[in-house]
Amino acid sequence: MARESKPTRPCCVISEMLEEAGVDREKLRLVRRQVLEGVILFCRWQLERMDRAPRPPAAAGRKARKVSIE
């Protein structure tokens, strides 16, 4: 009787694929860190934008002009 092989876990498959592509754990760790730092920088920038004083509203008397197109 043939033994059934255990299904390969997805994390192992990914590790094998990355290893074959020449990407090691240290490089992945560096890339992950850069991505997280970028997300943090983006969030800080958004928070700074939200904290700034709001711009005054546009002049109330101005309305859009109606234009006829032939």
PDB file of N, CA, C and O in Angstrom:
ATOM      1  N   MET A   1       0.841  -1.187   0.000  1.00  0.00           N
ATOM      2  CA  MET A   1       0.000   0.000   0.000  1.00  0.00           C
ATOM      3  C   MET A   1       0.881   1.244   0.000  1.00  0.00           C
ATOM      4  O   MET A   1       1.872   1.339   0.724  1.00  0.00           O
ATOM      5  N   ALA A   2       0.488   2.165  -0.820  1.00  0.00           N
ATOM      6  CA  ALA A   2       1.224   3.418  -0.893  1.00  0.00           C
ATOM      7  C   ALA A   2       0.756   4.355   0.206  1.00  0.00           C
ATOM      8  O   ALA A   2      -0.434   4.507   0.479  1.00  0.00           O
ATOM      9  N   ARG A   3       1.747   4.971   0.819  1.00  0.00           N
ATOM     10  CA  ARG A   3       1.388   5.947   1.850  1.00  0.00           C
ATOM     11  C   ARG A   3       0.953   7.247   1.204  1.00  0.00           C
ATOM     12  O   ARG A   3       1.503   7.677   0.190  1.00  0.00           O
ATOM     13  N   GLU A   4      -0.038   7.856   1.808  1.00  0.00           N
ATOM     14  CA  GLU A   4      -0.468   9.161   1.316  1.00  0.00           C
ATOM     15  C   GLU A   4       0.523  10.207   1.803  1.00  0.00           C
ATOM     16  O   GLU A   4       0.878  10.232   2.982  1.00  0.00           O
ATOM     17  N   SER A   5       0.965  11.060   0.904  1.00  0.00           N
ATOM     18  CA  SER A   5       1.884  12.111   1.326  1.00  0.00           C
ATOM     19  C   SER A   5       1.092  13.231   1.984  1.00  0.00           C
ATOM     20  O   SER A   5      -0.028  13.551   1.586  1.00  0.00           O
ATOM     21  N   LYS A   6       1.709  13.811   2.999  1.00  0.00           N
ATOM     22  CA  LYS A   6       1.047  14.915   3.691  1.00  0.00           C
ATOM     23  C   LYS A   6       0.987  16.111   2.755  1.00  0.00           C
ATOM     24  O   LYS A   6       1.928  16.360   2.002  1.00  0.00           O
ATOM     25  N   PRO A   7      -0.102  16.843   2.797  1.00  0.00           N
ATOM     26  CA  PRO A   7      -0.151  18.046   1.964  1.00  0.00           C
ATOM     27  C   PRO A   7       0.870  19.069   2.470  1.00  0.00           C
ATOM     28  O   PRO A   7       1.041  19.255   3.675  1.00  0.00           O
ATOM     29  N   THR A   8       1.528  19.714   1.541  1.00  0.00           N
ATOM     30  CA  THR A   8       2.521  20.706   1.900  1.00  0.00           C
ATOM     31  C   THR A   8       1.824  21.969   2.405  1.00  0.00           C
ATOM     32  O   THR A   8       0.870  22.462   1.804  1.00  0.00           O
ATOM     33  N   ARG A   9       2.321  22.462   3.501  1.00  0.00           N
ATOM     34  CA  ARG A   9       1.727  23.669   4.082  1.00  0.00           C
ATOM     35  C   ARG A   9       2.029  24.869   3.187  1.00  0.00           C
ATOM     36  O   ARG A   9       3.102  24.942   2.588  1.00  0.00           O
ATOM     37  N   PRO A  10       1.085  25.813   3.093  1.00  0.00           N
ATOM     38  CA  PRO A  10       1.292  26.968   2.217  1.00  0.00           C
ATOM     39  C   PRO A  10       2.543  27.769   2.561  1.00  0.00           C
ATOM     40  O   PRO A  10       3.236  28.250   1.664  1.00  0.00           O
ATOM     41  N   CYS A  11       2.840  27.918   3.863  1.00  0.00           N
ATOM     42  CA  CYS A  11       4.018  28.703   4.230  1.00  0.00           C
ATOM     43  C   CYS A  11       5.296  28.027   3.728  1.00  0.00           C
ATOM     44  O   CYS A  11       6.251  28.710   3.358  1.00  0.00           O
ATOM     45  N   CYS A  12       5.319  26.700   3.712  1.00  0.00           N
ATOM     46  CA  CYS A  12       6.494  25.977   3.214  1.00  0.00           C
ATOM     47  C   CYS A  12       6.633  26.148   1.710  1.00  0.00           C
ATOM     48  O   CYS A  12       7.743  26.294   1.197  1.00  0.00           O
ATOM     49  N   VAL A  13       5.522  26.130   1.013  1.00  0.00           N
ATOM     50  CA  VAL A  13       5.551  26.307  -0.441  1.00  0.00           C
ATOM     51  C   VAL A  13       6.084  27.693  -0.781  1.00  0.00           C
ATOM     52  O   VAL A  13       6.910  27.842  -1.682  1.00  0.00           O
ATOM     53  N   ILE A  14       5.617  28.694  -0.067  1.00  0.00           N
ATOM     54  CA  ILE A  14       6.071  30.066  -0.320  1.00  0.00           C
ATOM     55  C   ILE A  14       7.556  30.192  -0.021  1.00  0.00           C
ATOM     56  O   ILE A  14       8.300  30.802  -0.789  1.00  0.00           O
ATOM     57  N   SER A  15       7.989  29.613   1.098  1.00  0.00           N
ATOM     58  CA  SER A  15       9.416  29.663   1.445  1.00  0.00           C
ATOM     59  C   SER A  15      10.265  29.012   0.360  1.00  0.00           C
ATOM     60  O   SER A  15      11.315  29.538  -0.011  1.00  0.00           O
ATOM     61  N   GLU A  16       9.815  27.875  -0.146  1.00  0.00           N
ATOM     62  CA  GLU A  16      10.555  27.192  -1.202  1.00  0.00           C
ATOM     63  C   GLU A  16      10.607  28.026  -2.473  1.00  0.00           C
ATOM     64  O   GLU A  16      11.649  28.100  -3.125  1.00  0.00           O
ATOM     65  N   MET A  17       9.499  28.649  -2.827  1.00  0.00           N
ATOM     66  CA  MET A  17       9.465  29.476  -4.042  1.00  0.00           C
ATOM     67  C   MET A  17      10.411  30.663  -3.899  1.00  0.00           C
ATOM     68  O   MET A  17      11.147  30.986  -4.831  1.00  0.00           O
ATOM     69  N   LEU A  18      10.396  31.305  -2.751  1.00  0.00           N
ATOM     70  CA  LEU A  18      11.278  32.452  -2.533  1.00  0.00           C
ATOM     71  C   LEU A  18      12.743  32.031  -2.542  1.00  0.00           C
ATOM     72  O   LEU A  18      13.603  32.746  -3.055  1.00  0.00           O
ATOM     73  N   GLU A  19      13.012  30.873  -1.975  1.00  0.00           N
ATOM     74  CA  GLU A  19      14.380  30.361  -1.964  1.00  0.00           C
ATOM     75  C   GLU A  19      14.860  30.097  -3.386  1.00  0.00           C
ATOM     76  O   GLU A  19      15.996  30.419  -3.731  1.00  0.00           O
ATOM     77  N   GLU A  20      13.997  29.513  -4.209  1.00  0.00           N
ATOM     78  CA  GLU A  20      14.356  29.251  -5.610  1.00  0.00           C
ATOM     79  C   GLU A  20      14.563  30.548  -6.381  1.00  0.00           C
ATOM     80  O   GLU A  20      15.364  30.597  -7.315  1.00  0.00           O
ATOM     81  N   ALA A  21      13.837  31.613  -5.988  1.00  0.00           N
ATOM     82  CA  ALA A  21      13.969  32.900  -6.670  1.00  0.00           C
ATOM     83  C   ALA A  21      15.187  33.676  -6.172  1.00  0.00           C
ATOM     84  O   ALA A  21      15.521  34.726  -6.720  1.00  0.00           O
ATOM     85  N   GLY A  22      15.847  33.164  -5.138  1.00  0.00           N
ATOM     86  CA  GLY A  22      17.042  33.833  -4.636  1.00  0.00           C
ATOM     87  C   GLY A  22      16.758  34.893  -3.591  1.00  0.00           C
ATOM     88  O   GLY A  22      17.610  35.741  -3.328  1.00  0.00           O
ATOM     89  N   VAL A  23      15.577  34.864  -2.989  1.00  0.00           N
ATOM     90  CA  VAL A  23      15.220  35.834  -1.958  1.00  0.00           C
ATOM     91  C   VAL A  23      15.345  35.137  -0.606  1.00  0.00           C
ATOM     92  O   VAL A  23      14.690  34.124  -0.359  1.00  0.00           O
ATOM     93  N   ASP A  24      16.184  35.681   0.261  1.00  0.00           N
ATOM     94  CA  ASP A  24      16.374  35.047   1.559  1.00  0.00           C
ATOM     95  C   ASP A  24      15.562  35.766   2.646  1.00  0.00           C
ATOM     96  O   ASP A  24      14.974  36.819   2.401  1.00  0.00           O
ATOM     97  N   ARG A  25      15.542  35.192   3.818  1.00  0.00           N
ATOM     98  CA  ARG A  25      14.743  35.736   4.926  1.00  0.00           C
ATOM     99  C   ARG A  25      15.172  37.147   5.312  1.00  0.00           C
ATOM    100  O   ARG A  25      14.331  37.996   5.606  1.00  0.00           O
ATOM    101  N   GLU A  26      16.479  37.397   5.311  1.00  0.00           N
ATOM    102  CA  GLU A  26      16.964  38.720   5.723  1.00  0.00           C
ATOM    103  C   GLU A  26      16.484  39.796   4.750  1.00  0.00           C
ATOM    104  O   GLU A  26      16.084  40.884   5.163  1.00  0.00           O
ATOM    105  N   LYS A  27      16.528  39.483   3.466  1.00  0.00           N
ATOM    106  CA  LYS A  27      16.066  40.453   2.466  1.00  0.00           C
ATOM    107  C   LYS A  27      14.569  40.707   2.630  1.00  0.00           C
ATOM    108  O   LYS A  27      14.116  41.847   2.530  1.00  0.00           O
ATOM    109  N   LEU A  28      13.803  39.647   2.883  1.00  0.00           N
ATOM    110  CA  LEU A  28      12.366  39.806   3.102  1.00  0.00           C
ATOM    111  C   LEU A  28      12.090  40.658   4.335  1.00  0.00           C
ATOM    112  O   LEU A  28      11.189  41.497   4.334  1.00  0.00           O
ATOM    113  N   ARG A  29      12.868  40.435   5.380  1.00  0.00           N
ATOM    114  CA  ARG A  29      12.699  41.206   6.607  1.00  0.00           C
ATOM    115  C   ARG A  29      12.961  42.691   6.352  1.00  0.00           C
ATOM    116  O   ARG A  29      12.245  43.548   6.869  1.00  0.00           O
ATOM    117  N   LEU A  30      13.986  42.993   5.555  1.00  0.00           N
ATOM    118  CA  LEU A  30      14.295  44.390   5.233  1.00  0.00           C
ATOM    119  C   LEU A  30      13.178  45.037   4.408  1.00  0.00           C
ATOM    120  O   LEU A  30      12.787  46.177   4.660  1.00  0.00           O
ATOM    121  N   VAL A  31      12.678  44.299   3.430  1.00  0.00           N
ATOM    122  CA  VAL A  31      11.598  44.830   2.591  1.00  0.00           C
ATOM    123  C   VAL A  31      10.340  45.049   3.425  1.00  0.00           C
ATOM    124  O   VAL A  31       9.676  46.076   3.288  1.00  0.00           O
ATOM    125  N   ARG A  32      10.010  44.093   4.286  1.00  0.00           N
ATOM    126  CA  ARG A  32       8.836  44.221   5.151  1.00  0.00           C
ATOM    127  C   ARG A  32       8.966  45.455   6.041  1.00  0.00           C
ATOM    128  O   ARG A  32       8.003  46.196   6.238  1.00  0.00           O
ATOM    129  N   ARG A  33      10.169  45.665   6.574  1.00  0.00           N
ATOM    130  CA  ARG A  33      10.401  46.825   7.440  1.00  0.00           C
ATOM    131  C   ARG A  33      10.220  48.132   6.657  1.00  0.00           C
ATOM    132  O   ARG A  33       9.617  49.079   7.162  1.00  0.00           O
ATOM    133  N   GLN A  34      10.739  48.181   5.431  1.00  0.00           N
ATOM    134  CA  GLN A  34      10.592  49.382   4.609  1.00  0.00           C
ATOM    135  C   GLN A  34       9.126  49.667   4.307  1.00  0.00           C
ATOM    136  O   GLN A  34       8.693  50.819   4.344  1.00  0.00           O
ATOM    137  N   VAL A  35       8.363  48.618   4.008  1.00  0.00           N
ATOM    138  CA  VAL A  35       6.941  48.797   3.715  1.00  0.00           C
ATOM    139  C   VAL A  35       6.217  49.337   4.947  1.00  0.00           C
ATOM    140  O   VAL A  35       5.429  50.277   4.839  1.00  0.00           O
ATOM    141  N   LEU A  36       6.476  48.753   6.107  1.00  0.00           N
ATOM    142  CA  LEU A  36       5.823  49.216   7.334  1.00  0.00           C
ATOM    143  C   LEU A  36       6.212  50.654   7.672  1.00  0.00           C
ATOM    144  O   LEU A  36       5.368  51.438   8.106  1.00  0.00           O
ATOM    145  N   GLU A  37       7.478  51.002   7.479  1.00  0.00           N
ATOM    146  CA  GLU A  37       7.901  52.379   7.729  1.00  0.00           C
ATOM    147  C   GLU A  37       7.211  53.339   6.762  1.00  0.00           C
ATOM    148  O   GLU A  37       6.863  54.457   7.140  1.00  0.00           O
ATOM    149  N   GLY A  38       7.015  52.910   5.526  1.00  0.00           N
ATOM    150  CA  GLY A  38       6.298  53.739   4.559  1.00  0.00           C
ATOM    151  C   GLY A  38       4.851  53.954   4.959  1.00  0.00           C
ATOM    152  O   GLY A  38       4.324  55.059   4.827  1.00  0.00           O
ATOM    153  N   VAL A  39       4.206  52.906   5.447  1.00  0.00           N
ATOM    154  CA  VAL A  39       2.811  53.020   5.896  1.00  0.00           C
ATOM    155  C   VAL A  39       2.728  53.964   7.088  1.00  0.00           C
ATOM    156  O   VAL A  39       1.823  54.795   7.160  1.00  0.00           O
ATOM    157  N   ILE A  40       3.668  53.840   8.025  1.00  0.00           N
ATOM    158  CA  ILE A  40       3.682  54.722   9.193  1.00  0.00           C
ATOM    159  C   ILE A  40       3.877  56.175   8.755  1.00  0.00           C
ATOM    160  O   ILE A  40       3.187  57.068   9.245  1.00  0.00           O
ATOM    161  N   LEU A  41       4.802  56.410   7.845  1.00  0.00           N
ATOM    162  CA  LEU A  41       5.048  57.768   7.350  1.00  0.00           C
ATOM    163  C   LEU A  41       3.800  58.331   6.683  1.00  0.00           C
ATOM    164  O   LEU A  41       3.455  59.494   6.889  1.00  0.00           O
ATOM    165  N   PHE A  42       3.125  57.514   5.887  1.00  0.00           N
ATOM    166  CA  PHE A  42       1.899  57.953   5.224  1.00  0.00           C
ATOM    167  C   PHE A  42       0.817  58.310   6.249  1.00  0.00           C
ATOM    168  O   PHE A  42       0.138  59.327   6.109  1.00  0.00           O
ATOM    169  N   CYS A  43       0.660  57.474   7.276  1.00  0.00           N
ATOM    170  CA  CYS A  43      -0.352  57.740   8.303  1.00  0.00           C
ATOM    171  C   CYS A  43      -0.048  59.025   9.055  1.00  0.00           C
ATOM    172  O   CYS A  43      -0.955  59.810   9.332  1.00  0.00           O
ATOM    173  N   ARG A  44       1.218  59.248   9.388  1.00  0.00           N
ATOM    174  CA  ARG A  44       1.596  60.494  10.075  1.00  0.00           C
ATOM    175  C   ARG A  44       1.281  61.712   9.208  1.00  0.00           C
ATOM    176  O   ARG A  44       0.777  62.723   9.698  1.00  0.00           O
ATOM    177  N   TRP A  45       1.582  61.600   7.926  1.00  0.00           N
ATOM    178  CA  TRP A  45       1.310  62.703   7.002  1.00  0.00           C
ATOM    179  C   TRP A  45      -0.188  62.997   6.950  1.00  0.00           C
ATOM    180  O   TRP A  45      -0.602  64.156   6.960  1.00  0.00           O
ATOM    181  N   GLN A  46      -0.997  61.935   6.894  1.00  0.00           N
ATOM    182  CA  GLN A  46      -2.449  62.120   6.865  1.00  0.00           C
ATOM    183  C   GLN A  46      -2.938  62.780   8.146  1.00  0.00           C
ATOM    184  O   GLN A  46      -3.791  63.666   8.099  1.00  0.00           O
ATOM    185  N   LEU A  47      -2.405  62.356   9.296  1.00  0.00           N
ATOM    186  CA  LEU A  47      -2.814  62.953  10.569  1.00  0.00           C
ATOM    187  C   LEU A  47      -2.431  64.428  10.627  1.00  0.00           C
ATOM    188  O   LEU A  47      -3.205  65.247  11.124  1.00  0.00           O
ATOM    189  N   GLU A  48      -1.254  64.774  10.130  1.00  0.00           N
ATOM    190  CA  GLU A  48      -0.845  66.175  10.092  1.00  0.00           C
ATOM    191  C   GLU A  48      -1.790  66.990   9.215  1.00  0.00           C
ATOM    192  O   GLU A  48      -2.157  68.110   9.571  1.00  0.00           O
ATOM    193  N   ARG A  49      -2.180  66.438   8.083  1.00  0.00           N
ATOM    194  CA  ARG A  49      -3.121  67.140   7.205  1.00  0.00           C
ATOM    195  C   ARG A  49      -4.454  67.368   7.899  1.00  0.00           C
ATOM    196  O   ARG A  49      -5.062  68.429   7.754  1.00  0.00           O
ATOM    197  N   MET A  50      -4.915  66.365   8.660  1.00  0.00           N
ATOM    198  CA  MET A  50      -6.202  66.476   9.333  1.00  0.00           C
ATOM    199  C   MET A  50      -6.148  67.500  10.467  1.00  0.00           C
ATOM    200  O   MET A  50      -7.148  68.155  10.763  1.00  0.00           O
ATOM    201  N   ASP A  51      -4.975  67.639  11.106  1.00  0.00           N
ATOM    202  CA  ASP A  51      -4.845  68.549  12.239  1.00  0.00           C
ATOM    203  C   ASP A  51      -4.675  70.004  11.829  1.00  0.00           C
ATOM    204  O   ASP A  51      -4.893  70.903  12.642  1.00  0.00           O
ATOM    205  N   ARG A  52      -4.291  70.248  10.592  1.00  0.00           N
ATOM    206  CA  ARG A  52      -4.114  71.625  10.130  1.00  0.00           C
ATOM    207  C   ARG A  52      -5.446  72.364  10.161  1.00  0.00           C
ATOM    208  O   ARG A  52      -6.516  71.762  10.083  1.00  0.00           O
ATOM    209  N   ALA A  53      -5.350  73.675  10.275  1.00  0.00           N
ATOM    210  CA  ALA A  53      -6.568  74.497  10.285  1.00  0.00           C
ATOM    211  C   ALA A  53      -7.280  74.345   8.951  1.00  0.00           C
ATOM    212  O   ALA A  53      -6.645  74.373   7.898  1.00  0.00           O
ATOM    213  N   PRO A  54      -8.595  74.184   8.992  1.00  0.00           N
ATOM    214  CA  PRO A  54      -9.325  74.037   7.725  1.00  0.00           C
ATOM    215  C   PRO A  54      -9.275  75.327   6.911  1.00  0.00           C
ATOM    216  O   PRO A  54      -9.213  76.426   7.462  1.00  0.00           O
ATOM    217  N   ARG A  55      -9.302  75.173   5.623  1.00  0.00           N
ATOM    218  CA  ARG A  55      -9.304  76.333   4.733  1.00  0.00           C
ATOM    219  C   ARG A  55     -10.643  77.037   4.820  1.00  0.00           C
ATOM    220  O   ARG A  55     -11.673  76.400   5.042  1.00  0.00           O
ATOM    221  N   PRO A  56     -10.632  78.352   4.646  1.00  0.00           N
ATOM    222  CA  PRO A  56     -11.924  79.049   4.646  1.00  0.00           C
ATOM    223  C   PRO A  56     -12.754  78.608   3.447  1.00  0.00           C
ATOM    224  O   PRO A  56     -12.205  78.317   2.385  1.00  0.00           O
ATOM    225  N   PRO A  57     -14.059  78.559   3.610  1.00  0.00           N
ATOM    226  CA  PRO A  57     -14.895  78.130   2.480  1.00  0.00           C
ATOM    227  C   PRO A  57     -14.815  79.115   1.320  1.00  0.00           C
ATOM    228  O   PRO A  57     -14.496  80.289   1.505  1.00  0.00           O
ATOM    229  N   ALA A  58     -15.103  78.628   0.146  1.00  0.00           N
ATOM    230  CA  ALA A  58     -15.090  79.482  -1.054  1.00  0.00           C
ATOM    231  C   ALA A  58     -16.128  80.594  -0.885  1.00  0.00           C
ATOM    232  O   ALA A  58     -17.083  80.465  -0.120  1.00  0.00           O
ATOM    233  N   ALA A  59     -15.916  81.675  -1.611  1.00  0.00           N
ATOM    234  CA  ALA A  59     -16.843  82.811  -1.527  1.00  0.00           C
ATOM    235  C   ALA A  59     -18.268  82.336  -1.797  1.00  0.00           C
ATOM    236  O   ALA A  59     -18.523  81.622  -2.767  1.00  0.00           O
ATOM    237  N   ALA A  60     -19.191  82.741  -0.928  1.00  0.00           N
ATOM    238  CA  ALA A  60     -20.574  82.270  -1.037  1.00  0.00           C
ATOM    239  C   ALA A  60     -21.293  82.871  -2.239  1.00  0.00           C
ATOM    240  O   ALA A  60     -22.228  82.264  -2.760  1.00  0.00           O
ATOM    241  N   GLY A  61     -20.879  84.034  -2.681  1.00  0.00           N
ATOM    242  CA  GLY A  61     -21.570  84.713  -3.772  1.00  0.00           C
ATOM    243  C   GLY A  61     -21.225  84.161  -5.145  1.00  0.00           C
ATOM    244  O   GLY A  61     -21.921  84.469  -6.113  1.00  0.00           O
ATOM    245  N   ARG A  62     -20.209  83.382  -5.260  1.00  0.00           N
ATOM    246  CA  ARG A  62     -19.800  82.869  -6.562  1.00  0.00           C
ATOM    247  C   ARG A  62     -20.533  81.578  -6.882  1.00  0.00           C
ATOM    248  O   ARG A  62     -20.609  80.661  -6.064  1.00  0.00           O
ATOM    249  N   LYS A  63     -21.059  81.534  -8.071  1.00  0.00           N
ATOM    250  CA  LYS A  63     -21.721  80.331  -8.545  1.00  0.00           C
ATOM    251  C   LYS A  63     -21.094  79.921  -9.872  1.00  0.00           C
ATOM    252  O   LYS A  63     -20.433  80.719 -10.536  1.00  0.00           O
ATOM    253  N   ALA A  64     -21.305  78.708 -10.231  1.00  0.00           N
ATOM    254  CA  ALA A  64     -20.789  78.222 -11.504  1.00  0.00           C
ATOM    255  C   ALA A  64     -21.529  78.893 -12.646  1.00  0.00           C
ATOM    256  O   ALA A  64     -22.731  79.144 -12.561  1.00  0.00           O
ATOM    257  N   ARG A  65     -20.799  79.182 -13.716  1.00  0.00           N
ATOM    258  CA  ARG A  65     -21.441  79.803 -14.875  1.00  0.00           C
ATOM    259  C   ARG A  65     -22.106  78.740 -15.726  1.00  0.00           C
ATOM    260  O   ARG A  65     -21.589  77.634 -15.885  1.00  0.00           O
ATOM    261  N   LYS A  66     -23.243  79.086 -16.264  1.00  0.00           N
ATOM    262  CA  LYS A  66     -23.908  78.182 -17.196  1.00  0.00           C
ATOM    263  C   LYS A  66     -23.390  78.455 -18.582  1.00  0.00           C
ATOM    264  O   LYS A  66     -23.329  79.604 -19.019  1.00  0.00           O
ATOM    265  N   VAL A  67     -23.023  77.415 -19.261  1.00  0.00           N
ATOM    266  CA  VAL A  67     -22.475  77.545 -20.602  1.00  0.00           C
ATOM    267  C   VAL A  67     -23.314  76.691 -21.528  1.00  0.00           C
ATOM    268  O   VAL A  67     -23.631  75.537 -21.236  1.00  0.00           O
ATOM    269  N   SER A  68     -23.669  77.298 -22.665  1.00  0.00           N
ATOM    270  CA  SER A  68     -24.429  76.523 -23.628  1.00  0.00           C
ATOM    271  C   SER A  68     -23.469  75.946 -24.663  1.00  0.00           C
ATOM    272  O   SER A  68     -22.539  76.618 -25.110  1.00  0.00           O
ATOM    273  N   ILE A  69     -23.705  74.708 -25.032  1.00  0.00           N
ATOM    274  CA  ILE A  69     -22.848  74.034 -26.006  1.00  0.00           C
ATOM    275  C   ILE A  69     -23.691  73.711 -27.215  1.00  0.00           C
ATOM    276  O   ILE A  69     -24.780  73.148 -27.103  1.00  0.00           O
ATOM    277  N   GLU A  70     -23.171  74.077 -28.380  1.00  0.00           N
ATOM    278  CA  GLU A  70     -23.907  73.811 -29.614  1.00  0.00           C
ATOM    279  C   GLU A  70     -23.488  72.527 -30.229  1.00  0.00           C
ATOM    280  O   GLU A  70     -24.008  72.146 -31.278  1.00  0.00           O
TER     281      GLU A  70
END
